[in-house]
Amino acid sequence: MKEESNYKPKRFAVIGAGPVGGIVAAFLSRGGYEVTLCDVIPSLIEPALDPGIIIEGTDTLQARVARITTHVDELLDDPPDVIFVTVKATALPLIASALEGFVAEGRYVISWQNGIDTEQVLAEHLGAKSVMRAVVNFGCVPLGPAHFRIAFHHRPHYLQELDPQSRDASIGICNVLTACGLDTSHTDQITNMVWRKTLMNSSMNPLCAVTGRTMVELILDPILFNLVDALIKEGVAVARANEFALGSDFYPYCINYIKGAGNHKPSMLQDIEAGRRTEIDYINGKVVEYGLQAGVPTPYNTMIRGLVKALEPK
């Protein structure tokens, strides 16, 4: 059931013109909202003005953003109501620092990203009241600048404020996203949801990155699937030792979800193939960090993190 909210944002910015950012920018633009798309690479954002962002796959649409910029600082000259941060987690400290001047009553920054504790990096610079965290449930691949394919879209997405004072605004943003076609539900369980999603990513993404296999190829190889299974079980042990609530059905849910994975290259494999840094430190690296904190050994996550780091550009 839809909750009503007094917060009615009209102007949005999206930092990061990769598939995740491009998709949220396209849906908001199609919904009639004013969207600024920001990325350091001009060639990635120029087509978003003309012919517009093109989405195909499980959803099909084409929409032009209102403006583009290559400088985060320009967003502060005429601030939007809401900024979605969709860049790789590795860029977060720099982005968070650049956004410190954005903080004001009625303005919010959303971590619309993969990985554990991304919202905490933003909150350290911007304060908890200004920051929200989302769990995004689609898989996407780039086909070209401002041109993306959604491989799967498991609605709804989820959003939560870090500070209870921002609850009404969080609900208002959920309502906007839902009206635009990116069905988003407000939750009070975002940390548990982040761990549920990240543990699934931690079992598949780095193995795909190291082996060059797609998700379905990983599942069909019994030796690799045993490694997937071991990573899941290790991650579950760490989450439960730290008292994150995964639910009693998480392990069978995870296995069934993974077995339904398509012939899809996850973002970590895309990053390795493109010579980019990955988000391994915010995925398996966080499992290792929280394992150390709780006294739970993490040999599988430690090994796979090391292998992915070895493949990253120096």
Helices and strands as residue ranges (DSSP letters): E 11-15, H 19-30, E 34-38, H 42-45, G 46-48, E 53-57, E 61-63, E 67-69, G 72-76, E 82-85, G 89-91, H 92-98, G 100-102, E 108-111, H 118-126, G 128-130, E 131-135, E 138-144, E 147-153, E 157-161, G 164-166, H 167-180, E 184-186, H 190-211, H 215-220, H 222-241, H 250-259, H 267-273, G 280-282, H 284-294, H 299-311
